[in-house]
Amino acid sequence: MSPRLTGPYLMGIDFGTESCRVAIFDATGKPITFAATEYKTTHPRPGWAEQSPEDWWEALQASSQKALAKSGVPASSIAGISYDATTMTVVAMDTKGEALRPAIMWMDVRATEQAAKAETIDHWARLYNGNGTAPATAEWYPFKAAWLRQHERDTYDKAHRLVDAPDWITYKLTGEWSVNINSAALRMYYNRDQGGWPTEFYEHIGCGDVFDKLPENVVDLGKPVGELAVTPAQLLGLPPGIPVAQGSADAWAGQLGLGVTDPGKLALITGSSHVMSGQSAEPLHGKGFFGSYTDGVIPGQYTVEGGGVSTGSVLKWFKDNFASDIVELADKVGLNAYDLLNQKAREIPAGSDGLIINEYFQGNRTPYTDSKARGIMWGLSLHHGPAHVYKAIQEAVCYGVAQNLRTMNEAGFTVTEMVACGGSTKSRDWMQMHSDVTGVPITVTQVGDAVALGSAMMAAVGAEIYPDLGAAAKEMVHDLEQYTPNQERHEEYQFYLDAYCESYPALQELTHRVVDHEAAKD
């Protein structure tokens, strides 16, 4: 007979791009169960992406009920709730809390014209990275708000609230309104060191009146925002009155779930793309990275950010298009195709016999922030075969991480350890390569779903189980293993890393010319 589950337990809610996941953890960070419910994304026009908040709400109800049923945890033992969601997914809501239109998703880039206005204002420099080195992106809140005001004025005027998705969840669970500091600082240009909201900037891009639609309270992560209200409690299968803590954007819930709450560590969240995020005790500014963001994750600290747009997705591109024989063999013997590809890559020396690839197949996020960047492959000879290309892609992703570390280090941000999660951690060879190329130890933690754990950590702080997120990290995040760099191989890789770093600037102008030529055909 299994022991009775008494708790306390924490519920972490994760609204991703494809589904709503609900996870239940105990107070030590041990996962009890997970449940997910999918929803769909629509693309009404090229570059547009929308989802239904009603679909989100139904998915949350289903996932919560499934998680509770699977876990055997009594609903009365849930001591706290928090959440994360895709950021810059903008929701317009009326006075009754109902959505006025589908949410404009994070990946939606319809607001390109509005974003272009950002760099025409004199004090743009103080808003972002201290010196305006990174351009505005149409994905971010103020530009979507300005687009909505210009193109759907009736909806804009009717909107009682125009909020980011995490703040929609706050209202749905508690009936209270707040703006989470994570979205505000990292994607909405809010800066406590500079007095808060840059009102003149919002006026310049065409939505200076949007502050009437934003909640006044900007709340730090993990702080209580209210209690679970009666109606949502009934729908989720929980008792009312459970403390609800301020949630965040999904990537930074992942940073918390990796235990990156102090300067020196860097979260490496891998998958189709790589996200790199860490904390600094002082504000940092420089070319080639995003931030630093005041209080964006931990109060009194500054968050820096970098990453690659296409990383794991380039490996998948190779597998799907150039490794059909490997895929067929893997199916026959019951193995993962990537495992077979990794076996072949082990036979290739570091540097892939002089083959260099830039993995910018979908543009570059940092250090160039260049949507027109494209992949580059050079150094090919008749000696090279498919295994060389596969390994060179793996190396390219590692070079990209190393280049970002160099850029951050030049601004004074020194990384002594990376903590990784996501798809890349399934390959021991590739994780070791990340460490060898960068020269930095990489830790993998016990809970692979760091995003859900991060939300549970915020719930634990809101429920006063732990006093702050740093304390929660010490008790709820546990190391599994660490990869340490092979110094000889690290030194060998520096020649190829330098070649990688030099290749795109040498071809950037030509790459843009070709991209523009192809775009003109449409």
C-alpha positions in Angstrom: 0.0 0.0 0.0 1.5 3.4 -1.1 1.9 6.0 1.6 -0.7 8.7 1.8 0.2 11.9 0.0 -0.1 14.9 2.4 2.0 17.6 0.9 2.5 20.5 0.8 2.4 20.4 -3.0 2.8 23.1 -5.6 1.1 23.5 -8.9 3.0 25.0 -11.8 1.0 26.0 -14.9 2.9 26.3 -18.2 1.2 27.9 -21.2 3.5 27.0 -24.1 3.0 27.7 -27.8 1.4 24.3 -28.4 -0.3 23.3 -25.1 -1.1 24.0 -21.5 0.9 21.8 -19.2 0.1 21.5 -15.5 2.7 20.0 -13.2 2.6 19.1 -9.5 5.7 19.1 -7.4 6.5 18.6 -3.8 8.3 21.2 -1.8 11.7 19.6 -2.5 11.2 20.0 -6.3 10.3 16.3 -6.9 7.9 16.0 -9.8 4.7 14.2 -9.0 2.9 14.3 -12.3 2.4 16.2 -15.6 -0.6 16.7 -17.8 -1.0 18.5 -21.1 -3.8 19.7 -23.4 -3.1 21.1 -26.8 -4.6 24.1 -28.6 -4.2 25.4 -32.1 -2.5 28.5 -33.6 -4.1 30.2 -36.7 -2.2 32.3 -39.2 -4.8 34.6 -40.8 -2.1 36.3 -43.0 1.6 35.8 -43.6 3.6 36.8 -40.6 0.5 36.7 -38.3 -0.2 34.2 -35.6 -3.2 34.1 -33.2 -4.7 31.9 -30.5 -8.0 31.8 -28.7 -7.8 32.7 -25.0 -11.0 30.6 -24.6 -9.0 27.6 -25.9 -6.3 28.4 -23.3 -8.8 28.5 -20.5 -10.4 25.2 -21.5 -7.0 23.6 -21.8 -6.0 24.7 -18.3 -9.2 23.2 -16.9 -8.6 19.9 -18.6 -4.9 19.7 -17.7 -5.5 20.6 -14.0 -8.2 18.0 -13.6 -6.0 15.4 -15.4 -3.0 16.2 -13.3 -4.9 16.0 -10.0 -6.5 12.7 -11.0 -3.2 11.1 -12.2 -1.2 12.3 -9.1 -3.4 11.0 -6.3 -2.6 14.3 -4.5 -5.6 15.6 -2.6 -6.6 19.0 -4.0 -6.5 20.3 -0.4 -2.8 19.6 -0.3 -2.0 22.1 -3.1 -0.4 24.9 -1.1 0.4 27.3 -3.9 0.0 28.0 -7.6 2.0 30.0 -10.1 2.4 30.0 -13.9 4.3 31.0 -17.0 3.3 31.7 -20.6 4.7 32.8 -23.9 5.6 36.4 -23.6 4.5 39.3 -25.9 1.3 37.3 -26.6 -1.0 40.2 -26.3 -4.6 39.9 -25.1 -7.3 42.6 -25.4 -10.0 42.2 -22.6 -13.3 44.0 -21.9 -14.6 45.2 -18.5 -16.0 41.7 -17.9 -12.6 40.0 -18.4 -13.6 38.5 -21.8 -11.3 38.5 -24.8 -12.3 41.0 -27.5 -10.3 39.2 -30.2 -7.8 36.4 -30.6 -4.5 36.9 -28.8 -1.7 38.2 -31.0 1.0 35.6 -30.5 4.7 36.2 -29.6 5.8 35.1 -33.1 3.4 37.5 -34.8 5.4 40.2 -36.7 2.6 42.3 -38.2 3.9 45.4 -36.2 7.0 45.9 -38.3 6.1 49.5 -39.3 5.5 50.4 -35.7 8.7 48.9 -34.5 10.6 50.8 -37.2 9.5 54.1 -35.5 11.4 53.1 -32.3 14.9 54.0 -33.6 13.8 57.5 -34.7 13.4 58.9 -31.2 16.3 60.7 -29.5 16.1 59.0 -26.2 15.8 55.5 -27.7 19.3 54.9 -26.4 18.3 54.8 -22.7 15.6 52.3 -23.2 17.5 49.3 -24.4 20.9 48.0 -23.5 22.0 51.5 -22.4 23.2 52.5 -25.8 20.6 51.3 -28.3 22.8 48.6 -29.8 19.9 46.2 -30.4 17.1 47.1 -32.7 13.4 47.0 -31.8 11.4 43.9 -32.8 7.9 43.7 -34.0 7.3 40.8 -31.6 7.3 43.1 -28.5 4.3 44.6 -26.7 4.4 48.4 -27.4 4.5 47.8 -31.2 1.7 45.3 -31.1 -0.3 47.8 -29.0 0.4 50.6 -31.5 -0.6 48.3 -34.4 -3.9 47.5 -32.7 -4.6 51.2 -32.1 -3.9 52.0 -35.8 -5.6 49.1 -37.5 -8.3 47.9 -35.1 -9.2 51.1 -33.3 -12.7 49.9 -32.3 -11.2 46.9 -30.5 -8.4 49.0 -29.0 -10.9 51.6 -27.6 -13.1 48.9 -26.1 -10.2 47.2 -24.4 -10.4 47.7 -20.7 -7.1 45.8 -20.4 -4.4 45.1 -23.0 -2.0 42.7 -21.3 0.7 40.1 -21.9 -0.4 36.4 -21.6 1.0 35.8 -18.1 -1.1 38.8 -16.8 -4.2 37.3 -18.4 -3.6 34.2 -16.3 -3.4 36.3 -13.1 -6.8 37.8 -13.8 -8.4 34.5 -14.7 -7.2 32.8 -11.6 -7.7 35.6 -9.0 -9.8 38.4 -10.5 -6.9 40.7 -9.8 -4.9 42.7 -12.3 -1.1 43.1 -12.3 1.8 43.5 -14.7 4.6 41.0 -14.1 8.0 42.5 -13.8 9.5 39.9 -16.2 7.4 41.0 -19.2 7.6 44.6 -18.2 11.4 44.8 -17.9 12.4 42.4 -20.7 9.9 43.1 -23.4 8.0 46.3 -22.5 10.8 48.8 -21.8 9.9 49.3 -18.2 13.0 50.2 -16.1 12.8 51.0 -12.4 16.3 52.5 -12.6 15.0 55.0 -15.1 11.7 55.8 -13.4 9.4 53.1 -14.7 7.5 53.4 -18.0 9.0 55.4 -20.9 5.8 57.3 -21.7 7.4 59.5 -24.3 8.6 56.5 -26.2 5.1 54.9 -26.2 3.7 58.3 -27.4 6.3 58.4 -30.2 5.4 55.0 -31.6 1.6 55.7 -31.5 0.1 54.3 -28.3 0.8 56.8 -25.5 -2.7 56.2 -24.1 -2.1 52.4 -23.6 -1.2 53.0 -19.9 -4.9 53.5 -19.2 -5.2 49.8 -20.2 -2.3 48.5 -18.2 -2.6 47.6 -14.5 -0.9 50.0 -12.2 0.9 47.3 -10.1 4.1 45.9 -11.5 4.8 42.9 -9.4 8.0 40.9 -8.8 8.1 37.2 -9.5 6.8 34.9 -6.8 5.0 37.7 -4.9 1.4 37.0 -4.0 -1.1 38.4 -6.4 -4.3 37.1 -4.8 -6.1 33.9 -3.9 -7.6 31.3 -6.3 -11.2 32.6 -6.8 -14.3 30.5 -6.3 -15.3 29.9 -10.0 -11.8 29.1 -11.3 -11.3 26.8 -8.3 -14.4 24.8 -9.2 -13.3 24.6 -12.9 -9.8 23.5 -12.1 -10.9 21.0 -9.4 -9.2 22.9 -6.5 -10.5 24.5 -3.3 -10.7 28.3 -3.4 -8.3 30.4 -1.4 -5.0 28.8 -2.5 -2.3 31.5 -2.7 -1.5 32.5 -6.3 2.0 33.9 -6.9 3.1 36.3 -9.7 4.2 34.3 -12.7 6.5 35.0 -15.6 7.4 34.4 -19.2 8.2 30.8 -20.0 11.9 31.1 -20.8 12.6 32.8 -17.5 10.6 30.3 -15.5 13.0 27.9 -17.1 15.9 30.0 -15.8 14.5 29.7 -12.3 13.9 26.0 -12.8 17.6 25.6 -13.5 18.6 27.4 -10.3 20.2 30.4 -12.1 19.4 33.0 -9.5 22.9 34.4 -8.7 25.6 36.1 -10.8 28.1 33.8 -12.5 25.7 31.1 -13.8 24.0 31.1 -17.1 20.9 29.2 -18.1 21.2 27.4 -21.4 17.7 26.4 -22.6 18.1 24.2 -25.7 15.7 22.9 -28.3 14.9 24.1 -31.8 16.6 27.3 -30.6 19.0 28.2 -27.8 18.2 30.8 -25.1 20.9 32.0 -22.8 20.0 34.0 -19.7 21.8 35.0 -16.5 22.0 37.5 -13.7 24.4 40.3 -13.0 24.8 42.3 -9.7 25.4 45.5 -11.8 23.8 46.9 -14.9 25.7 45.9 -18.1 25.7 47.4 -21.5 27.4 46.5 -24.7 27.0 45.4 -28.3 25.7 41.9 -29.1 23.4 40.9 -26.3 20.1 41.9 -24.8 19.7 43.6 -21.5 20.6 44.3 -18.9 17.1 44.3 -17.5 16.5 45.9 -14.1 14.8 43.5 -11.6 13.5 41.3 -14.5 13.9 38.0 -12.7 15.5 38.7 -9.3 14.9 42.0 -7.4 18.1 44.0 -7.2 19.8 42.2 -10.1 20.1 42.7 -13.8 19.2 40.1 -16.4 21.3 39.6 -19.6 20.1 37.5 -22.6 21.4 36.0 -25.8 20.7 33.1 -28.0 20.4 31.4 -31.4 17.3 31.3 -33.6 18.0 28.0 -35.3 20.1 25.4 -33.4 18.5 22.1 -32.9 16.3 22.9 -35.8 19.3 22.8 -38.2 20.2 19.3 -37.0 16.6 18.3 -37.7 16.9 19.9 -41.1 19.9 17.7 -41.9 18.3 14.5 -40.5 15.1 15.1 -42.5 16.7 16.0 -45.8 20.1 14.2 -45.9 20.0 11.2 -43.7 17.1 9.1 -44.9 19.3 6.0 -44.8 20.1 6.6 -41.2 16.5 7.2 -40.3 15.5 4.0 -42.1 18.2 2.0 -40.3 17.2 3.5 -36.9 13.6 2.5 -37.5 14.6 -1.1 -38.3 16.8 -1.5 -35.2 14.6 0.4 -32.9 17.1 3.2 -32.2 16.9 7.0 -32.3 18.3 8.4 -35.6 20.3 11.0 -33.7 22.1 8.3 -31.8 23.3 6.7 -35.0 24.3 10.1 -36.4 26.2 10.8 -33.2 28.1 7.5 -33.5 29.3 8.5 -37.0 30.2 12.0 -35.8 32.5 10.6 -33.1 34.8 9.4 -35.9 35.3 13.0 -37.2 38.0 15.1 -35.6 37.4 18.4 -33.8 36.9 21.1 -36.5 35.4 18.6 -39.0 38.5 18.6 -41.1 38.2 22.3 -41.9 34.5 22.4 -42.6 32.9 25.6 -41.0 29.1 26.2 -40.8 27.2 29.2 -39.5 23.8 28.0 -38.2 21.9 31.2 -39.1 19.3 29.4 -41.2 16.4 31.6 -39.8 18.5 34.7 -39.0 20.6 35.6 -36.0 19.3 36.7 -32.6 22.6 37.6 -31.0 25.2 38.9 -31.4 24.1 40.5 -34.8 20.3 40.6 -34.3 20.0 40.2 -38.0 16.8 38.8 -39.5 18.5 38.7 -42.9 21.3 36.4 -41.8 21.4 33.0 -43.5 23.4 29.8 -43.1 26.9 29.6 -44.4 29.0 26.5 -45.2 32.6 26.8 -46.3 35.8 24.8 -46.4 34.2 21.9 -48.3 36.4 19.4 -50.1 35.9 16.0 -51.8 37.1 14.5 -48.6 34.0 15.6 -46.7 31.0 13.4 -46.3 27.6 13.6 -44.5 29.1 12.8 -41.1 31.3 15.9 -41.5 28.3 18.1 -42.2 26.4 16.7 -39.3 29.3 17.3 -36.9 30.0 20.7 -38.3 26.4 21.7 -37.6 26.8 20.5 -34.0 30.0 22.5 -33.7 28.4 25.6 -35.3 25.8 25.6 -32.5 28.5 25.3 -29.9 30.5 28.1 -31.6 27.4 30.3 -31.5 27.2 29.8 -27.7 30.9 30.5 -27.3 30.6 33.7 -29.4 27.7 34.9 -27.2 29.8 34.2 -24.1 32.7 36.2 -25.6 30.4 39.1 -26.3 29.0 39.1 -22.7 32.4 38.8 -21.3 33.6 41.9 -23.1 30.9 43.8 -21.3 31.9 42.4 -17.9 29.6 39.4 -17.6 31.8 36.4 -16.7 30.2 33.0 -16.8 31.7 30.3 -14.5 29.0 27.7 -15.1 26.2 27.0 -17.5 23.1 25.0 -16.4 21.3 23.3 -19.3 18.0 21.8 -20.1 16.1 20.8 -23.2 16.7 18.5 -26.2 20.5 19.0 -26.5 20.9 17.4 -23.0 19.8 14.0 -24.5 23.1 13.8 -26.3 26.1 13.3 -24.0 28.5 13.9 -26.9 26.9 17.2 -27.9 26.8 18.5 -24.3 30.5 17.6 -23.9 31.2 19.5 -27.1 29.4 22.6 -25.7 31.7 22.4 -22.7 34.8 21.8 -24.8 34.2 24.6 -27.2 33.2 27.2 -24.6 35.6 26.1 -21.9 32.8 26.3 -19.3 31.5 23.5 -17.1 27.8 22.6 -17.9 25.5 21.2 -15.3 22.4 19.2 -16.1 19.7 19.1 -13.3 17.4 16.3 -12.3 14.1 17.8 -13.5 14.3 18.2 -17.3 11.1 20.3 -17.4 12.8 23.3 -15.9 10.0 25.7 -17.0 7.3 23.9 -15.0 9.6 23.6 -12.0 10.3 27.3 -12.2 6.6 28.0 -12.0 6.3 25.7 -9.0 9.2 27.6 -7.4 7.3 30.8 -7.8 4.3 29.1 -6.2 6.4 28.0 -3.3 7.6 31.6 -2.6 4.0 32.9 -2.9 2.9 30.3 -0.4 5.7 31.3 2.0 7.3 27.9 2.0 10.5 29.7 1.0 11.3 33.4 1.6 12.6 34.1 -1.9 13.4 32.5 -5.3 17.1 32.0 -4.4 16.1 30.0 -1.3 13.6 28.0 -3.4 16.3 27.2 -5.9 18.6 25.9 -3.2 15.9 23.5 -2.0 14.1 22.5 -5.2 16.8 22.4 -7.9 19.1 19.4 -7.8 22.2 18.7 -9.9 22.3 15.4 -11.9 25.7 15.5 -13.6 28.3 18.0 -14.8 30.3 18.1 -18.0 33.8 19.6 -17.6 35.8 20.9 -20.6 38.7 18.9 -22.0 41.3 21.6 -22.0 43.3 20.1 -24.9 40.2 19.9 -27.1 39.2 23.4 -25.9 42.5 24.9 -27.1 42.2 23.0 -30.4 38.7 24.4 -31.0 39.7 28.1 -30.6 41.1 28.2 -34.2 37.8 27.0 -35.6 35.8 29.3 -33.3 37.7 32.3 -34.5 37.1 31.3 -38.1 33.4 30.9 -37.3 33.2 34.3 -35.7 35.0 36.0 -38.7 32.9 34.3 -41.4 29.5 36.0 -41.1 30.8 39.6 -40.9 32.8 39.0 -44.1 29.7 37.8 -45.9 27.0 39.9 -44.3 26.7 42.5 -47.0 26.5 39.8 -49.8 24.0 37.8 -47.7 21.7 40.8 -47.4 22.0 41.5 -51.1 20.9 37.9 -52.0 18.1 37.9 -49.4 16.7 41.2 -50.7 16.9 39.9 -54.3 14.9 36.9 -53.4 12.3 38.9 -51.4 11.8 41.2 -54.4 10.5 38.1 -56.4 7.4 37.8 -54.1 
